[in-house]
Amino acid sequence: MSRPAIEIDNLNVEERLELIESLWESLVADPSNVPVTDAQKQLLDERLDAIEAGDDTGTPWEEVKARILKRLS
C-alpha cells in the first residue's frame, strides 16, 4: 500500500482538521473498521437514551468545530 507524502507540519489548523475528517470518513465507510470497546458502547447507549428521552439535544457540529478551532488558534 502506497502512502501519499504529507508534510503535516506544513499544514495549517484548518487543513489538519480537513485531513482528520477525510481519514475518519474513510474509516466509517465500513463501521467494522472502527473498534469500539464495551465501555464505549455502554456510554453511547446511555447518550442515545438521553437524546431519545429529550434530555440531551446535542451540540451542532459547526459550534463544536468553532470551539476546537478557537482552542487551537
C-alpha positions as CSV (number, residue, x, y, z in Angstrom):
1,M,0.0,0.0,0.0
2,S,1.5,3.3,-1.0
3,R,1.1,6.3,1.2
4,P,0.9,9.9,-0.1
5,A,3.7,12.1,1.3
6,I,2.1,14.7,3.5
7,E,4.1,17.3,5.3
8,I,1.8,17.6,8.3
9,D,3.9,20.3,10.0
10,N,3.3,22.5,6.9
11,L,-0.5,22.3,7.2
12,N,-2.4,24.9,9.0
13,V,-5.0,24.0,11.6
14,E,-7.9,24.0,9.2
15,E,-6.1,21.8,6.7
16,R,-5.2,19.4,9.5
17,L,-8.8,19.2,10.6
18,E,-9.8,18.5,7.0
19,L,-7.3,15.7,6.8
20,I,-8.6,14.2,10.1
21,E,-12.1,14.4,8.7
22,S,-11.1,12.7,5.4
23,L,-9.3,10.0,7.4
24,W,-12.4,9.5,9.6
25,E,-14.7,9.3,6.7
26,S,-12.6,6.7,5.0
27,L,-12.8,4.6,8.2
28,V,-16.5,4.9,8.9
29,A,-17.4,3.9,5.3
30,D,-17.2,0.4,6.8
31,P,-18.1,0.6,10.6
32,S,-16.4,-2.7,11.2
33,N,-13.1,-0.8,10.7
34,V,-13.7,1.2,13.9
35,P,-13.1,-0.8,17.1
36,V,-15.4,0.1,19.9
37,T,-14.9,-1.2,23.5
38,D,-17.7,-2.4,25.7
39,A,-17.3,0.7,27.8
40,Q,-17.7,3.0,24.8
41,K,-20.7,1.0,23.6
42,Q,-22.3,1.5,27.1
43,L,-21.6,5.2,27.0
44,L,-23.0,5.5,23.5
45,D,-26.2,3.7,24.6
46,E,-26.6,6.0,27.6
47,R,-26.2,9.1,25.4
48,L,-28.7,7.7,22.9
49,D,-31.2,7.0,25.6
50,A,-30.8,10.6,26.9
51,I,-31.3,12.0,23.4
52,E,-34.4,9.8,22.8
53,A,-35.8,10.9,26.2
54,G,-35.3,14.6,25.2
55,D,-32.8,15.2,28.0
56,D,-29.9,16.0,25.6
57,T,-30.2,17.7,22.2
58,G,-26.5,17.6,21.5
59,T,-24.4,20.4,20.0
60,P,-24.4,21.4,16.4
61,W,-21.2,20.4,14.5
62,E,-20.4,24.0,13.4
63,E,-20.4,25.1,17.1
64,V,-18.1,22.2,18.1
65,K,-15.8,22.9,15.2
66,A,-15.6,26.6,16.1
67,R,-14.7,25.8,19.7
68,I,-12.0,23.4,18.6
69,L,-10.6,26.0,16.1
70,K,-10.7,28.7,18.8
71,R,-8.7,26.4,21.2
72,L,-6.1,25.7,18.5
73,S,-5.5,29.3,17.5
